[in-house]
Amino acid sequence: MSSPFPIPLNALRAIEIVARRGALAPAAEELGVTIGAVSQHLRRAEERLGMELFERTSAGLRPLPALKAVLPQLTGGFAALQEGVAGLKGRDEHVLNLTVGSVFASRWLIWRISKFSALHRDIEVRLTVTSTMVDLNRADIDCGIRFGHGQWPGVSSELVGGTAYQPVCAPPVAKRLKRPADLARVPVIQDETTMLSWDAWRSDVGLDPAITLSGPTYSDASLAFDAAISEQGVLMAADMMSADAVSDGRLVRPFAHPVEGPQGYWLVVARGRPETRKLRIFRDWLKMEVPASVLGYLHQGRG
């Protein structure tokens, strides 16, 4: 009787990870083997199937149409296996493992997580703060918060907030800003990691595109925030992230002119993963707390 699995499970897992991530290294890390071993998995699988699975390009490995068509089934299947194993050993419904970026963690979540804990004392939130995009299919990750357009492969996403943005700066810097053209006379902080568009904001306020904006450059978004607070210049920031600093007077919005961008903060979960009670509770809390944080700022008369 022929085997229903002509490809070993580890090889299938390697194929799924490489197809989803476009590289051998993530599969090697997750499987605990060398990159060479992952490459052997792929080669032998292709030999057994009698077909190529990947296109080798300068940008990485890209799944060919046949593999791309079944990738959602492979991803969903491994997610179901992980859930099954977790069920055997007893998934801890009292621990929510959340991965977030440094800005969301330091400028918004860390100041509010105690509210969540007070409301739900039976759930402990464990944060993985990183600038890298963590694989949400990992068994030790329940969900994440990502900033972007909400379209990531293999992920279900729900908008949390943060689509409005505008320049912010410390009060002493703001005294030098009467109109947008005055930005040419103060340092403008360059955040190399940002997705917020100065060009879109300049166009919306009618600022001459020929006017040059320059200032200190940071490769860490959280440090760029600190630079703005320490009077180093003007920073483009999401209103959701700057609300607390504006509310307590560390930052101001000199032009009071936000624009809506196509990107925002999203609650993300591996597609196909069943919703747990702890995840549902956290989602419901975000739906209440995000608008409340904005309203709290507006009620102080600074919106």
C-alpha positions in Angstrom: 0.0 0.0 0.0 1.4 3.3 -1.0 2.0 6.0 1.6 -0.4 8.9 1.7 2.6 11.0 2.6 5.4 10.4 0.0 7.2 13.5 1.4 8.4 13.4 5.1 6.6 15.7 7.5 9.7 17.8 8.2 10.2 18.2 4.4 6.6 19.4 4.0 7.1 21.8 6.9 10.3 23.1 5.3 8.5 23.6 2.0 5.6 25.5 3.7 7.9 27.9 5.6 10.2 28.6 2.6 7.2 29.2 0.3 5.7 31.6 2.9 8.9 33.4 3.8 10.9 33.2 0.6 14.1 32.0 2.1 15.8 28.9 3.6 17.0 30.5 6.8 13.6 30.9 8.6 12.9 27.2 7.9 16.3 26.2 9.2 15.8 28.2 12.4 12.3 26.9 13.1 13.2 23.2 12.4 16.5 23.4 14.3 18.6 22.2 11.3 21.1 23.8 9.0 20.3 25.7 5.8 21.9 22.9 3.9 19.5 20.4 5.4 16.5 22.5 4.4 17.9 22.7 0.8 18.2 18.9 0.8 14.6 18.6 2.0 13.4 20.7 -1.0 15.6 18.9 -3.5 14.4 15.4 -2.4 10.8 16.5 -2.3 11.0 17.8 -5.8 12.6 14.5 -6.9 9.9 12.4 -5.3 7.1 14.6 -6.8 8.8 14.7 -10.2 8.4 18.5 -10.4 10.0 21.7 -9.4 8.3 23.6 -6.5 10.3 26.8 -6.4 11.7 29.4 -8.8 15.2 30.4 -7.7 15.5 34.1 -8.1 18.0 36.8 -7.0 15.3 38.0 -4.5 14.9 34.5 -3.0 12.8 31.4 -3.5 9.4 31.9 -5.0 6.7 29.1 -5.0 5.7 28.0 -8.5 2.0 28.0 -9.4 1.3 24.4 -8.3 2.8 25.0 -4.8 1.3 28.4 -4.5 -2.2 27.0 -5.1 -1.9 24.5 -2.2 0.1 26.7 0.2 -3.0 27.9 2.1 -3.9 24.2 2.7 -0.4 23.4 3.9 -0.3 26.5 6.2 -3.7 25.7 7.6 -2.8 22.1 8.1 0.3 22.8 10.1 -1.6 25.4 12.2 -4.2 22.7 12.9 -1.4 20.3 13.9 0.1 22.9 16.3 -3.3 23.4 17.9 -3.8 19.7 18.2 -0.4 19.3 20.0 -1.2 22.3 22.2 -4.5 20.6 23.1 -2.7 17.4 24.1 -0.4 19.1 26.5 -3.0 21.7 27.5 -2.7 25.2 26.0 -2.4 27.8 28.7 -5.5 30.0 28.3 -4.3 32.2 31.1 -1.2 33.5 29.1 -1.5 35.7 26.0 1.7 35.8 24.0 1.8 39.0 22.0 4.4 40.3 19.6 4.6 44.1 19.0 7.0 46.7 17.7 8.9 49.1 19.9 6.8 52.2 19.2 3.5 50.5 19.9 4.9 49.0 23.0 6.6 52.0 24.5 4.3 54.8 23.4 0.9 53.2 23.8 0.6 49.7 25.2 2.9 49.8 28.2 0.9 52.7 29.7 -2.4 50.8 29.4 -1.6 47.1 29.9 -2.2 47.5 33.6 -5.9 48.4 32.7 -6.2 45.1 30.8 -4.7 43.2 33.7 -7.0 44.9 36.2 -10.0 43.9 34.1 -8.8 40.4 33.4 -6.7 39.2 36.3 -6.8 35.6 35.0 -4.9 36.5 31.8 -1.1 37.3 31.9 0.2 39.3 28.8 3.7 38.3 27.8 5.3 40.7 25.2 7.8 40.0 22.5 9.0 43.4 21.5 10.9 43.3 18.2 11.3 45.2 14.9 11.3 41.9 13.0 8.1 40.3 11.6 7.6 37.3 13.9 6.1 34.2 12.3 2.6 34.1 13.8 2.4 30.3 13.1 4.8 29.7 16.0 3.1 27.8 18.8 4.4 30.3 21.4 2.8 33.3 19.7 -0.9 34.0 20.0 -1.2 37.2 18.1 0.6 40.4 17.2 0.2 44.1 16.5 1.7 45.2 13.1 1.9 48.6 11.4 1.2 48.6 7.7 -1.5 48.2 5.1 -3.0 45.1 6.8 -2.1 42.7 4.0 0.4 40.0 5.0 0.5 36.5 3.6 -1.0 33.8 5.8 -2.4 36.4 8.3 -5.8 37.5 9.3 -5.8 41.2 10.3 -8.2 43.6 11.9 -7.6 47.4 12.0 -6.9 48.7 15.5 -6.3 52.4 14.7 -3.5 54.8 14.0 -4.3 55.9 10.5 -4.2 59.7 11.3 -0.8 61.3 11.5 0.8 64.8 11.6 4.0 66.6 12.7 4.8 66.8 16.4 7.5 68.6 18.3 8.5 69.9 21.8 6.8 73.2 22.9 10.0 75.3 22.5 10.4 74.1 18.9 6.8 74.8 18.2 7.3 78.5 19.1 9.3 78.9 15.8 6.5 77.4 13.7 3.7 79.7 12.6 3.0 78.1 9.2 4.1 75.0 7.4 6.8 76.8 5.4 8.6 77.5 8.7 9.6 73.8 8.8 12.5 74.9 6.5 14.0 76.8 9.5 13.9 74.0 12.1 15.4 70.5 12.2 13.0 67.9 10.8 13.7 64.4 12.3 14.2 61.7 9.7 12.9 58.3 10.9 14.3 55.7 8.5 11.7 53.1 9.6 8.6 55.2 9.1 5.8 54.5 6.6 4.2 57.9 7.2 4.4 60.1 4.2 5.8 63.6 4.6 5.0 64.2 0.9 1.3 63.4 1.4 1.1 65.8 4.4 3.0 68.5 2.6 0.6 68.2 -0.4 -2.4 68.4 1.9 -1.3 71.6 3.6 -0.1 73.1 0.3 3.6 73.2 1.3 5.9 74.0 -1.7 7.6 70.7 -2.6 10.7 72.6 -3.5 11.2 73.5 0.2 13.9 71.2 1.7 13.4 69.6 5.1 16.4 68.2 6.9 17.5 67.2 10.3 18.9 64.3 12.4 18.3 60.8 11.2 17.4 57.8 13.3 17.1 54.1 12.4 14.9 53.4 15.5 11.4 54.8 15.7 11.3 54.9 19.4 14.5 56.9 19.5 13.1 59.3 17.0 10.2 59.9 19.4 12.6 60.6 22.2 14.5 63.0 19.9 11.3 65.0 19.3 10.6 65.1 23.0 14.1 66.3 23.7 13.7 69.3 21.4 15.8 68.0 18.5 13.2 68.8 15.9 9.9 68.0 14.3 8.8 64.4 13.8 5.9 62.9 11.7 4.0 60.7 14.1 0.7 58.8 14.2 -1.8 60.6 16.4 -2.5 57.4 18.3 1.2 57.1 19.3 1.7 60.8 20.1 -1.5 61.3 22.1 -0.1 60.7 25.6 3.0 62.9 25.0 0.7 65.7 23.6 -1.7 65.3 26.5 0.9 65.8 29.1 2.6 68.6 27.3 5.9 66.9 26.2 4.9 67.3 22.6 2.5 69.6 20.7 1.0 69.5 17.2 2.0 72.8 15.8 -0.2 72.9 12.8 -3.2 70.8 14.1 -3.6 69.3 10.6 -3.8 65.5 10.6 -4.0 63.5 7.4 -5.4 60.0 7.0 -2.9 57.4 5.6 -3.5 54.0 4.1 -1.6 52.3 6.9 -2.4 51.7 10.6 -2.0 49.3 13.5 -3.5 45.9 13.0 -4.3 43.0 15.3 -2.9 40.0 13.4 -3.3 36.3 13.9 -2.1 33.3 11.8 -4.8 32.5 9.3 -6.7 29.3 10.1 -5.9 29.4 13.9 -9.0 29.0 16.0 -10.0 32.0 18.1 -9.4 31.5 21.8 -11.1 33.1 24.7 -8.0 35.1 25.6 -7.6 36.5 22.1 -11.3 37.4 21.9 -11.0 39.3 25.3 -7.9 41.1 24.1 -9.6 42.1 20.8 -12.6 43.4 22.6 -10.4 45.4 25.0 -8.5 47.0 22.1 -11.8 48.1 20.6 -12.7 49.9 23.8 -9.3 51.2 24.8 -8.1 52.7 21.5 -11.0 55.1 21.0 -11.0 55.9 24.7 -7.3 56.9 24.5 -8.1 59.3 21.7 -11.2 60.7 23.4 -9.3 61.2 26.6 -6.9 63.4 24.8 -9.6 65.3 22.9 -11.6 65.9 26.2 -8.6 67.8 27.5 -9.1 70.4 24.8 -6.0 69.6 22.8 -7.5 67.8 19.8 
